[in-house]
Amino acid sequence: MKIDIENITMIYPSGKKALSDVSFHAVSPGFIGILGPNGAGKTTLMKLLIAGLVPTKGEILLNGKPLLPQEKELKAQLGYLPQSFGLYDELKVTEFLDYMAALKGIRDKAEIQRVISCTGLEEQRKTQIRHLSGGQRQRVGIAQALLGSPQLMILDEPTVGLDPEERVRFRNIFSELAQDKIVLLSTHIIDDVQAVCSRVLIIDGGKILYDGEPSALIEQTEGKVGVYVAHDGDAVPEGCRVVSKVNVSEGVLCRIAGENLPDYAEPVRPTLEDAYLCCIHEGARA
């Protein structure tokens, strides 16, 4: 499978420009993490890729052909988990998955058992959705996205509400899926991207600020992250952004990121979170 996003601009009827001249390409297999602050345009991009929106300008190609005329073919190959996923509270887990399978044209009951096992819902299979915890409901959403082993998976904040152990479990599942599929993961949890994604897109203000390997982004941030002990009344160094603050016996240990660190800051090895914040900060200043 191949997806081409060509110079996409999306302006809503209200006049809000959600995306501006965005282009990127994805070929299976591939696991792409999409990072960006709230309102950056990530969810709009997801909706365009599932043909839920029509771009104001530009074109989306699926296997070299325009996406919209292939909407039926797309839906047959698509596993989608939106950020706000509605569930039928009166249905049991198996009933809901059976309903979703029917919508996808899947008749094999073994497929429902497969996704229940993948998502650890065996004990809840006969439970009404209204009685599930927030994390269990999120697992049901992930399960329906896995139905039919789709060739394209679009996951918008899939690990929200999951505890750390569950997040690790699903990261491993998603990583296995990406061996022969295109998986697009939009999230605020940078650890998830660093753990499983071979490529990251950073979006802010409707534009792509970075497209490449996470390790390369970290390398670009070398020398831009440092720590120092601050005391009451100390101002943040000009041109820098505070990443974290930790109370220590000497004062407050500040971790900062910026193009030019002050002399008193000790350089440290950047993380992907540091690199992401530097990218967003520099994009805002551009």
N, C-alpha and C positions, 0 to 999 in steps of 0.2 A: 504494500500500500504506500501511496505517496500523496502528501498534501502540500499544496503551494498556496501561500497567502501573498497576494500581489498588490502592494500599494493600497491597503485597505484604510479607508476613512469612514468613521461611523458618527453621524450627527443625529441625535434624537429630535423628535418634533418640537421639543421644548427649546431647542437651540444648543443644548449641551453637546460638546464634541467629546465623545468617549475615546475614540481612537483617531490617530492622525498619521496617515501614510505609513502603515505598518506592513512589513514584509518579513516572512521567514518560510522555511521549507522543512518538512519532516518526512523521513522515510523509515519504514519498518526494517529491522527492529529499532526502537528508540524510546528512551524514557526521558522526557523533558519536564523539568520543573519550572513553573512560572511563578515568579515572586514580584511583589509590588505592594505598596500601601493601599489602604481602603480608597476606592474611587480612582484607582490607577487605570482601569480598563480591562482588568483580567476577566471578570464575569461577562462583560460584553463580548470579548474575544471568544469565550467558550460558547456563547449563544450563537455567534456567527458560524462557528465550526459545526454546529448541529443543525444548521439551517433554520434556527429559531428567529433569526433576524436577517434582514437583507442589507448589505453594506450600502452606504451612501455613495461610495466611490471605491473602485478597485474590484478585484476578482479573487474568488477562492476556487481552486481546482482540486478535484479528487481524481487521482490517477491520470492527470493531464487533461481532464474534461471539466467544464463548469459544474459546480456543486449542485446548484438548485435543481436542474433537470434530473439529477441522480438522487434526489432526496429519498426515494423509496429504497434504493440500493444502499445508501448511507445508513439508514435506520436499521437495516438488516445486519450491518456490520458494526453497530455502535453500542457501546456500553457507557451510559452517562449517569453521573451522580451530581446533580446540581447542589448548590450551597444550601438552598432551602428546599428540602425534599418532602413532599406531602405523602403521608401514609394513611391508609384506611383503617382507622382505629378499631373498628368493629370486627375486622378480619383477623384470623389467626395467621401466624407467620407463614405456614405452608399454603394457606388459602391466598394470601397476598402474592406470594412468589408464583403460585400456579396461575393467577390472574395476569401477572406481568409476563410470564412465559407465553401465555396464550396471545398476548398483544404482539409478541415477537415472533409468533408462528412456531413456537417450540412445543412439541407434543410429548417428548420423551420425559417421563416423570423422574427418571434417574438424574436428569440435569438439575432438578430442584434439590434432590438429596446432595448432589455434588456441591452446590453453592452453599447449602446449609452447613456441610462439613467444613468447607473452606473458611467460613466465617464464624465457626464455633457456636452455632445456634441450635445444636441438637437438643439441648434441654429446654429451649424456648419454642420449638417447632409448633407445638400445639397451644401456645399462649397467644391470647388476643394482644394485638399491637398496643392497645391502650394501657396494658399493664407492664410494658417493657420500660426499662430505664433508658435514659438518654443515650448512653453508649450502645445499648442493645438495639435501639431504633436505628442508630447510625450503621450498625452492622447489617441490618436488614436492607438499608439503602445500598450498601456496598454489594450485598448478595445479589440484588436485582441487576446491578450493573455488570456482574460477572456472568449472568445467564447467557448461554449460547456461545461462550468463548469468543467475544467480539474481537475484530481485528483493530478497532480503534476504541480506546478507552479515554474518556474525558472526565476527570475527577476534580470537583471543585470543593476544596476543604474536606477531604474524605475522612481525616482522622480527628476532626473536631468532636469533643466529648468522649474520646477514648482514653483509657488510662495508659501509662507508659508501656506496660506489658502488651496491651492490645495494639498500640501504635507500632511496636516492633514487629508483632505478628503480621500486621497488614502491610507494613513496608516490605517484608519478605515476600508476601503474596504478590504484591504489585511488581516487585523486582523480577520474580519468576515469570509473570505475565509478559513483561517487556521483552522477553527473549525472542518473541516472534510477532510482536505487535507494536503499534504506536500507542504510548501511554502519555497523556498530558496531565500533569498534576499541578493544580493551582492551590497554593497554601500560604499561610503565614508562619508555618512551623519550619524554620530553616533547617533544623536537624533532619527532618524527613527528606528534604532535597539533598542535603549533603550525604545522607546514608545510601540513597538509591538512584539518584539521577546522574546520568552521564553528561547532561547538557542542561544549562539553565538560561531562561529568559528573564530579564529584569525589566519590568514595565512601570513607568510613572508618567503621569500627565498625558496618557494615551500614546506614548512613544516607547519604543524599545531602546533601553539604555545599554543593554549588554546581551549578547547571544554567544555562548561558548561553554567551555568546560568549567565546572566549579573551581578546579585546581588552578586554571589559568587566571581566573578572577582573583583568587587569593594571592597568586604571585604578583599581580598588578598592584596589590595593596601593601606589599612589603615596604617597610619604612614609613608607613602612614598610620601605624597604630602604636600607642605607647601608654605607659602607666606612670602615675606620680601620686604622692600623698598630698592631699589638699587639706586646708584648715578652714575654719569658719571665716566667711567673708571673701575667700579666694574666688576670683571670677574664672569662668571657663576660658581657656586660651582662645584668642581671636582666630577665626577660621577653622576651629575644631568642633567636634561634636562629642558629647559624652555618651559612651556606649553603656557603661555600668558604673555603679558606685557601691563600695563595700566598706563598712565600718571596721577599722582596725585600731589597735592601741595608739598608734601615732597620729591618727586623724581619720580621713576618708580616702581610701584607695580608689582613685579615678582611672578608668580606662577610657582613653580618648582616641578619636580617629580624625585625621585631617591631612591635607596636602603638605603642610609644613608644621612639624611638631616643635614645641618649645624645647630649649636645651635641657631643661630639668626633667623632661619626660623620658623614661627608659623605654626604648623600642622593644616590642614583643612580637611574637609570631602571630599574624592575623588569622582569625577564623573566617568561615564563610559568612557568618553574621556581620563581622567587622567589614568584610569586603562588600557585602550588600549595602550596608549603611553608608559606606564611603561612596559607592556608586550612586545611590539616591541623592546624597548630599552634593556631590559634584554635578549631577544632572540638574539639580535645582538651581545651582549657581550659574550653569551654562546659559 
